[in-house]
């Protein structure tokens, strides 16, 4: 009876404390790992949603390009219907009402920033008598914190097959057959976008 009333020995208390500390450390480790997994999952879902939204916007806008002139080439005097290089692109398409004043407007896609802080921007300009009016607001960002954004263009070859990809569109009086968009962020490349233009080549006959 006297031994039972004496309580725990120091070794037993230390052992119990050590076991409790180990259990708490294991529990905290599991919670930390679970939190990190959830955070990674949320970040991946957010990235996938951003890729889906940007890709859908680009496909709709580029695919809806029309053979509408927005200016004249200063050298050749020909109408400008599509201008593009590796970092910028201009064309006319119908602007949905939810994006602002509806109707055909000049779309200007461009790459801003540098390094790992590149951003893809879009601007809109009203048209009047075949000329683009000055922009009423600055370009808006579509996506930021990008490592690389590159545009390329392809025309239809003489045999009817797709020609090679070019970094500069050299026939601004007409629309290309396809436009390719490559984007890469810190996590890696986005799915490559190849957009077909239904009105490809429109404008060529008018210039002949």
C-alpha positions as CSV (number, residue, x, y, z in Angstrom):
1,X,0.0,0.0,0.0
2,X,2.8,2.4,0.8
3,X,4.5,1.6,-2.5
4,X,1.2,2.3,-4.5
5,X,0.8,5.6,-2.7
6,X,4.3,6.7,-3.6
7,X,3.3,7.7,-7.2
8,X,5.3,7.5,-10.4
9,X,9.1,7.3,-10.4
10,X,11.1,9.9,-12.2
11,X,11.9,7.4,-15.0
12,X,8.2,6.7,-15.6
13,X,7.4,10.5,-15.7
14,X,10.3,11.1,-18.2
15,X,9.2,8.1,-20.3
16,X,5.6,9.3,-20.4
17,X,6.7,12.9,-21.3
18,X,8.9,11.6,-24.1
19,X,6.1,9.5,-25.5
20,X,3.7,12.5,-25.3
21,X,6.2,14.7,-27.0
22,X,6.8,12.2,-29.8
23,X,3.0,11.8,-30.3
24,X,2.6,15.6,-30.5
25,X,5.5,15.9,-33.0
26,X,4.0,13.2,-35.1
27,X,0.6,14.8,-35.1
28,X,2.0,18.2,-36.0
29,X,4.0,16.6,-38.8
30,X,0.9,14.9,-40.2
31,X,-1.1,18.2,-40.0
32,X,1.8,20.1,-41.7
33,X,2.0,17.6,-44.5
34,X,-1.7,17.6,-45.0
35,X,-1.8,21.4,-45.1
36,X,1.0,21.4,-47.7
37,X,-0.8,18.9,-49.8
38,X,-4.0,20.9,-49.7
39,X,-2.0,24.1,-50.6
40,X,-0.4,22.4,-53.5
41,X,-3.7,21.1,-54.7
42,X,-5.3,24.5,-54.5
43,X,-2.4,26.1,-56.3
44,X,-2.6,23.5,-59.1
45,X,-6.4,23.9,-59.4
46,X,-5.9,27.7,-59.5
47,X,-3.3,27.4,-62.3
48,X,-5.4,25.0,-64.3
49,X,-8.4,27.4,-64.1
50,X,-6.2,30.3,-65.2
51,X,-4.9,28.2,-68.1
52,X,-8.4,27.3,-69.1
53,X,-9.8,30.8,-68.9
54,X,-6.9,32.4,-70.8
55,X,-6.9,29.7,-73.5
56,X,-10.6,30.0,-74.0
57,X,-10.4,33.8,-74.3
58,X,-7.5,33.6,-76.9
59,X,-9.2,30.9,-78.9
60,X,-12.4,32.9,-79.2
61,X,-10.8,36.2,-79.9
62,X,-8.2,35.0,-82.4
63,X,-10.5,32.5,-84.1
64,X,-13.1,35.3,-84.5
65,X,-10.6,37.5,-86.5
66,X,-12.3,39.1,-89.5
67,X,-11.0,40.5,-92.7
68,X,-11.6,44.1,-91.7
69,X,-8.9,46.7,-92.4
70,X,-7.7,48.8,-89.4
71,X,-5.2,50.9,-91.2
72,X,-2.8,51.2,-94.2
73,X,0.7,50.0,-94.5
74,X,2.9,53.1,-94.9
75,X,5.3,51.4,-97.3
76,X,3.0,49.4,-99.6
77,X,-0.2,51.4,-99.2
78,X,-2.1,48.1,-98.7
79,X,-4.8,47.6,-96.1
80,X,-3.8,46.2,-92.8
81,X,-6.0,43.3,-91.7
82,X,-3.6,41.2,-89.5
83,X,-0.2,42.2,-88.0
84,X,1.8,39.9,-85.9
85,X,5.3,39.0,-84.6
86,X,6.6,36.8,-81.8
87,X,5.5,39.3,-79.1
88,X,2.5,41.1,-80.4
89,X,-0.6,40.6,-82.6
90,X,-3.3,42.9,-84.0
91,X,-6.5,42.0,-85.7
92,X,-10.2,43.0,-85.8
93,X,-12.9,40.9,-84.2
94,X,-16.3,41.4,-82.8
95,X,-16.1,42.4,-79.2
96,X,-18.7,40.9,-76.8
97,X,-20.8,43.4,-75.0
98,X,-19.7,42.1,-71.6
99,X,-16.1,43.3,-72.5
100,X,-17.2,46.8,-73.3
101,X,-18.8,48.6,-76.2
102,X,-19.7,45.8,-78.7
103,X,-19.1,45.6,-82.4
104,X,-15.8,45.1,-84.4
105,X,-12.8,46.5,-82.6
106,X,-9.1,46.3,-83.0
107,X,-7.6,43.7,-80.7
108,X,-4.0,44.2,-79.6
109,X,-2.3,41.3,-77.9
110,X,1.2,42.0,-76.6
111,X,3.8,40.7,-74.2
112,X,5.0,43.0,-71.5
113,X,7.6,42.8,-68.8
114,X,10.8,40.7,-68.8
115,X,12.4,37.6,-67.3
116,X,10.1,35.6,-65.1
117,X,7.7,38.6,-64.8
118,X,6.4,38.7,-68.3
119,X,2.7,39.3,-68.7
120,X,0.2,38.9,-71.6
121,X,-1.9,42.0,-72.2
122,X,-4.8,42.9,-74.4
123,X,-6.1,46.2,-75.6
124,X,-9.2,47.3,-77.6
125,X,-9.6,50.2,-80.0
126,X,-12.7,51.4,-81.8
127,X,-12.7,51.7,-85.6
128,X,-13.8,54.6,-87.8
129,X,-13.7,54.5,-91.6
130,X,-11.1,51.7,-91.6
131,X,-8.9,53.4,-89.1
132,X,-8.3,52.5,-85.4
133,X,-9.1,55.3,-83.0
134,X,-6.7,56.0,-80.1
135,X,-7.3,53.6,-77.2
136,X,-9.6,54.9,-74.5
137,X,-8.0,52.8,-71.7
138,X,-4.6,51.1,-71.2
139,X,-4.1,47.4,-72.0
140,X,-5.5,45.0,-69.5
141,X,-3.5,42.0,-68.2
142,X,-4.7,38.5,-69.2
143,X,-2.0,36.6,-67.3
144,X,1.1,37.6,-65.4
145,X,4.2,36.0,-63.8
146,X,4.9,34.2,-67.1
147,X,8.4,33.0,-68.1
148,X,7.7,33.0,-71.8
149,X,5.0,34.0,-74.4
150,X,5.5,33.4,-78.1
151,X,3.3,33.8,-81.1
152,X,3.8,32.2,-84.5
153,X,1.9,32.2,-87.8
154,X,1.3,29.8,-90.7
155,X,-0.1,30.4,-94.1
156,X,-1.4,28.0,-96.7
157,X,1.2,26.9,-99.2
158,X,0.7,26.8,-102.9
159,X,-0.1,23.0,-102.8
160,X,-2.8,23.7,-100.3
161,X,-0.9,22.3,-97.3
162,X,0.0,24.3,-94.2
163,X,3.2,26.2,-94.7
164,X,6.0,26.5,-92.1
165,X,5.6,28.4,-88.8
166,X,6.9,31.9,-89.0
167,X,7.7,34.3,-86.2
168,X,6.5,37.3,-88.2
169,X,3.4,37.5,-90.3
170,X,4.6,39.0,-93.7
171,X,1.2,39.3,-95.5
172,X,-0.6,41.9,-93.3
173,X,-3.3,42.5,-96.0
174,X,-4.6,38.9,-95.3
175,X,-5.3,36.6,-92.4
176,X,-3.1,33.6,-91.6
177,X,-4.4,30.1,-91.7
178,X,-3.3,29.3,-88.2
179,X,-1.9,31.1,-85.1
180,X,0.2,29.3,-82.5
181,X,0.5,30.5,-78.9
182,X,3.1,29.1,-76.6
183,X,3.1,30.1,-72.9
184,X,5.3,28.9,-70.0
185,X,5.2,29.9,-66.4
186,X,7.3,29.0,-63.4
187,X,5.7,25.5,-63.1
188,X,6.3,24.6,-66.8
189,X,4.7,25.0,-70.2
190,X,1.0,25.4,-70.8
191,X,-0.8,23.2,-73.4
192,X,0.2,24.6,-76.8
193,X,-2.6,26.5,-78.6
194,X,-3.1,26.3,-82.3
195,X,-6.0,28.4,-83.5
196,X,-7.5,28.1,-87.0
197,X,-8.9,31.2,-88.6
198,X,-12.0,30.5,-90.7
199,X,-11.4,33.6,-92.9
200,X,-7.7,32.7,-93.6
201,X,-6.4,34.3,-96.7
202,X,-9.2,36.8,-96.9
203,X,-8.0,40.0,-98.5
204,X,-5.5,38.5,-100.8
205,X,-7.8,38.6,-103.8
206,X,-8.7,42.2,-103.1
207,X,-5.1,43.2,-103.4
208,X,-4.4,41.4,-106.7
